[in-house]
Amino acid sequence: MDWTRRDALDAALTGVALAGILGVSCRNDTAAAPDSEASPSYLALPLAGLPEGARVTVVVAGNPVELVRKGASVSARSLRCTHQGCVVRFKEDAGAYVCPCHEGRYDADGNVVGGPPPAPLRRVHAAILGSRVLVGRK
């Protein structure tokens, strides 16, 4: 049987529909999947390695987390988009986090400003303990 363009289109659309039904997705993940032995649910790092105002990315429980130190406090947020879990990136020139998958946008504080994300970027527990920063839950 010779395939027409219509046959090819029908086959492609059937494949897309099956992928949706089976829950298959294309995600732009740069971090490994969580693994309790390889990726602990917390991370301790030296406070000296976290310069004032710098955005530092670490991996906690297999997920990218951004840390920002402001004076005597540290804030941490997940870099996984709340839409489908793709990894967002902070664009300095735009002053915003941008999701490469569906163009979701978050402001510098992680609040949704555009696109499909249903919620702000998730906050992650972070605390300064002496000369160290503890990120995540122990």
Secondary structure, 3 states (H helix, E strand, C coil): CCCCHHHHHHHHHHHHHHHHHHCCCCCCCCCCCCCCCCCCCEEEEEHHHCCECCEEEEEECCEEEEEEEECCEEEEEECECCCCCCECEEECCCCEEECCCCCCEEECCCCEEECCCCCCCCECCEEEECCEEEEECC
